[in-house]
């Protein structure tokens, strides 16, 4: 009975943790890309490391992927079957239709192309590449430390709920663009104006507006 209670409570906290990853990616980390929080560059760099450890990916690399998202705005495939936006819901779809949400949500985590991301990052200069690698190193050290103290926790609890959190993020991204019009700038995203959702996600619900004017502060 105690063991069952332990697993039940663990599952509840794991689910909450997954939701927090989603909120961080689409709230804090997202806004940090468009409007850095500090005037001092070093403080922004240090906060980027904190965010990288919190979400277990490089904030600098995420910056590249997200700005690529804004370049394409979930665009349809071109004549070569490619999209500018690596996260486009059309990228793995068929017949010029969005991909099935189930495959998009649960497979997108495994579709990142680190080489393509690094190539794009290198265009910003080697200093950016070094910072991205520093953030990745911080993530690796954190995970190895956790693994050293309790590998079962990492394998059977942390990683599954970490993956679920990213699935929630892709679910959010999918429906922030499903029904949008990639050919009409004011309709590049799909908005929702629920007060609770927008309060939790730094007004990410104003998504059509955000894609139309991405540098406008969320407030």
N, C-alpha and C positions, 0 to 999 in steps of 0.2 A: 504493500500500500504506500509506504514512504517513497519507494523507488518510482512508482507511478506518478505520485504527486511531484516529485523532483523533475521528471521528464515533462510533465504538463506545464509546470511553472517555467521550465527552461524554454519550452516551445513558445509560450506566450511572450517571454522576453526576447527570444530570437525573432519573432514576428515583429515586435516593436522596433528592434534594432534594424530589421530590413526596411521598415517604413522610414526610419530615421536616415538611412543611406539615401533613399529616394528623395527625401526632403532636403538633404544636404546637397546632393548633386543638382537638383532642379531649383534650389533656393539659394543657399549660401555660395556654393562653388560657382554656380551659374552667374550670379550677380557680380561676384568677384572678378570674373572674366571681363564683363562689360564696364564695370565701374570699380577699379581697385580701391580697397578700403582705406589705404594710408597714403600720405603724401611722400613719406620716405620710401624709396625703392627697396631698401634692405628689409623694412618691416613687411612689405608686400611679399618679398621672397620668403621670409620666415613663415608668414602665414600660409604661403603656398605649400611649404613643407608640412605644416600642421594639417592642412586640408588633404594632402596626399596620403598621410598616415591614416587620417580619419576615414577616407573613402577607399584606401588601398589601391590607388592609381596615381599617376603623376598629374598634378594640377596643370603643369605646363603642357603636357601632352594633351590633356583634356581641352585646354585652350585652343590647340590646333584643330582638334576634331570639331569643336563647337563652332569655331569661326568658319570652318569648311561647310558646316551645316548652314550657316548664314549666307555663304556664297551661293549655295545651290537652292536653299529654302525648300527642301524636300522635293527636288525637281524630278521630272519624268526622265526616263532613259533616252539617250540620244541615239543616232543611227548606229552607233557601235555597241549599244546596249549598256552604256555607262551612265552614271549620274555624277554630277559635281559634288553633291552632298553625299558623303559616305553613310549617313544615317537615313537617307531618304526611304520612305515607306514604299517607293516604287522600285528601288534598286534590285530587289529579288522577287518582284512581282511578275506577272505574265499578262500579255495582251493589254499593255498600257494601263493596268489596274494596280492598285496598292496590294502589297503582299498580305497574305492571311495574317491576322493579328497574333494568332497562337505561335506561328513560326517566327514572326518578327520579335515577339517578346522573349521567347525562350532560346532563340538561336543567335540573336544579335550580339550577345556577350562574347561569343566565340568568333565573331567575324572581323574583329579589329585587325588591321594590317599595320603592325608596328613599323615595318620598313617604309611604307608610304607616309605614315605620320612623321617619322624621323626625317624623311626627305623634305617634307613641307616645313618642319621645324628648322632644319638647317638653313633654309632660305632667310631666316631671321638672324642667323649668325651662330657661331660656335658657342658663344656664351649661353645662349638659350638651350642648346643641346646639353651643355654641362649642367645647367640647373635642372633640366628635365631628368637627367641621369642621377643627379643628386637626390632628387625626390624619390625616384625609383629605388635607389639604394636605401633610403630611409624606410621605405615600405618593406623591402626585403629583410632588413635588419629586425624590424618590428615583428614580422611574421616568423622569422627564425627563432627569435626570443620566445615568442608564444609557443612555438612548436617544441622548443627545448623544455619548457616548464610543463606543458601538457599537450602532447601531440594528438591525443584522442579528442580533446576539446576543439582543436583546430580543424581536424579532419571531419568529425561527425557533428559539430555544432557551428563553429564559426564560418567555415567555407560554404556550407549549404545556405545559411541565412544571408551571408554576404552575396552569394549568387542571386538569391531571391530578391534582395534589395535592388540589384541592378536590373532584374526583370521588371520590378515595379517602375523603375526609371524609364525603361523602354516602353512599358505600357503607357505611362504618362506621355512620352514623346509621340507615340503612335497616334493617340487620340487628340493630341494638340495639333495634328496635321491631317488626320483622316477627314475628308470632306472639304479640305482647303483647295484653293486654285493656284497651282504653281506658276501659272501664267499671268496672275493678277496681283501686283505687289501688296495691295491693301488686304488681300485674302490669302497671303502666304501661310498664315496660321489660323487655328480655330480657337476662338475665345470662349471663356466661361467666366461668369461674374459672381459666383458664390463667394460670400464674404469670408466664411471660415477657410475654404480652400485657398483663397488669395492671401489671407492673413498668414497661413502656414507656409505658403510657397512664395512669399515676397512678390505677390501679384503676378505670378507666372501665368495665371488664367487669362490675362490680357495679352494673348499670344499673337493674335493678328496684328495688334498695335506694336508689340515688341519687335516682330519681324519687319514691320514697316519702318520703325525708328529704333533700332536695337541699342543705340547709345543713350537714349533717354532713360534717366534714373527711374527705378521701379516705383518710387514714391509718387 
